[in-house]
Amino acid sequence: MAQEGKEDTLPSKFGRYTLVEKLATGGMAEVFKAKMVSAHGFEKQLVIKRILPHLAADRNFVSMFIDEAKLTAQLVHPKIVQVSDFGEVGGQYFIALEYVEGFDALALLRTSAQKQVRIPVALSIFVVMEVLDALDYAHNAVDVTGKPMRLVHRDISPSNIFISRRGDVKLGDFGIAHAQERESKTQAGTLKGKYGYMSPEQVVGAALDGRSDLFAIGIVLAEMLMGRRLFTAPTDLDVLLMVRDGRLERLDKYCKDVPGDLDVIVRKALRKRVGDRYQSASEFRDALADFLFRNGLRVNSRDLGSTANDYFDPSPEGLARLKTKVAGWHAKEPAPGERKRIASQAPTAVGGRNVNVDGDAPTEETPPPRHELTSTKPQGPAVPAVSRSSEELDVVIDDDVAAAGMADALGRVLEKPLAIVELDRYEEPQTPVPTIPAPQRPSDTGPLPYAAPPGSYGVTPTGPMSPASSGALAVASPYGSPFGVPLAVPGSGPLPTHPLSNVGPPPTTDLSLPLGTDVRPPDKAGDLSIISPMRLFADLAANGETGLLRFELSPHVKEVYLVRGAPESINSSLKSERFGEYLVSRGFLTLQNLEAALANVPRFSGKLGDALVGLGLMRPLDVFRLLSQQVRERVMEIFSWVQGYFSFYRGVRNPQEAFPLGLDTFEILGAGLLTLPYEFLERKFTPFLEYRPRANPYGRIQPEAFRLGPTPREVLNFLDGSRTLREWMSHFTQTEELLTFLRTLYLLIETDLAQFE
């Protein structure tokens, strides 16, 4: 067995293979050009991908490697690099792969940039169409039993697209491909990815399907047309933000000479919302084929091989020949047409990290209308075209992190028959509908349906909604009470109005409030026993408010900074709830490494996340996702508070420059709803069993905004005031159905989409 750190003397024997040349070394494996010699002088060239020695003892990694071999061996297609063997030599596992005599698309892009000779449009399209043909096969592949494998490549990039000297195009490295329904023996979601080629949903850790690969190959097409990187910035974190927000400024700047109908195709592939892209590889491929046909462009593998080979000819004659061929291709290309810009995908400036794009002076962002509720988006300057960087890192996917922008969440509907069984975390409805404008109301929130008279708290819940009486099973609370305080129980009585208190005019300038320090009266304030945190967050999000939202339960304080209604960051007087301690408690960071990072925070402008990345203690994508997850979890924890006080300071910004997380308050409300236990709902609803729930015609939020699938709208459509809550509850015989209904009703009431009469 090879020893770690010992270099092979090449050529060297490795089982029945001879390793001839080392091609690459990654974080998990090393890749060799090899040959196999058998009887009668038979010789075949191939590639050996071998696990690094220090990983050979890692059972999880070996299992993943075996899974990769089994997976790729099932993919038999002329445009996919084929697997010819798998085995173990001296304790080292390896995969033998087809050797493609030629170069990868990254090398072609680099050479094109060095020689300042743009790749012809037709050849760029041909390369991408061949990859799409491979993806069409992979996305629709079935296993030996005929069951769909539901594969997602997850690592489409120029370095994984191989072009032979003959012009054959092959897609390689299915090593991180994930079959959505197969059970992996490794930690879920571990992958080797290049940040600038990820999809927005991949960045935030949402569930992926083949449309994620289509976004990635759309990036490759854009880069071949531009001759430079599409998503690039000074830091990996900034690249992640550009991808997450689907920012196409560089496409606007460097693709001005692309024919208009091709520009439309590229932009559709790069839509941020999954449902707005091409829905299959074949659809994308056919759109490109139609473009070639309409414009009289004919291209084949021989054309690609002939021209591409000249890019790598170092002689002056080769360069002259290349320029002649490329000029001929350019002469056939249609003239640039009218730009059919998709305005929603062409932001020019954003707040947050204040990063300059391509060295241009940053422009000030124009705040969007409230109903858009868009998240902040950063900018980033250019780096040299198609150059490798620290983007090739191992990253971790967390499929529990939501992938949604707030503007995308509003105004969507999916119609299905009413079947209340379970609230699902729904990816995203595909049918857009107009956003309901905010009506004129006498107060910020209107009547509050759960108001309880003073002195009614601390009552033990009994009666018709108790598990013993209703037959419903109690569900253990994942929350408990905030800081150990018993949950308050509303009493019975009328439904008085308790608007959010407006105690002062909005400030004319942004202020900063250190944790636990008051510098001026709040603009809104109230008692959490009267106004629930869920209602409060929904109201501020619907109004697109920016400011500081403080929660106090003496002696503890939590502060949430909102930007256009979305949580940007959260502070806590409890040390255990801070980001560093969160990372340590979850096992993502050692206490020693946290202390080292904190000691170096001043070097990184006071940003712990940048310090962790800069010191090499964590990977950028891990920091991004875990910070988003931590803020999201802390906000959801507040939903269970029924005691304490809140205050809101409009216009107050975080004194520390915050990392723009792109969180969606409405999605968080929906996710938080799924954690509410039966006991919590029982205490809320017991006083209102004889009241009749009715849909509120003045509701400002679409029920699809909560990303819970069709159930919220279906329930809302049935709330016509004809039944009491008790009658509604008697309608459900299954505990899970009842729990789903009560959770949904609670959400609709608290967000002012329904009310009791």
Helices and strands as residue ranges (DSSP letters): E 12-14, E 17-25, E 29-37, G 39-41, E 43-51, G 53-55, H 59-73, E 83-89, E 92-98, E 102-104, H 105-115, H 121-139, E 151-152, G 158-160, E 161-164, E 169-171, E 178-179, E 190-194, G 195-197, H 200-203, H 210-226, H 236-244, H 249-254, H 260-269, G 274-276, H 281-294, H 301-311, H 316-332, G 343-345, E 392-396, H 406-409, H 467-470, G 482-484, E 501-502, E 524-527, H 533-542, E 547-553, E 556-563, E 566-572, G 575-577, H 579-585, H 591-600, G 601-604, H 608-614, H 620-638, E 645-650, H 665-673, H 678-685, G 686-688, E 693-695, G 703-706, H 711-718, H 725-730, H 735-750, E 754-756
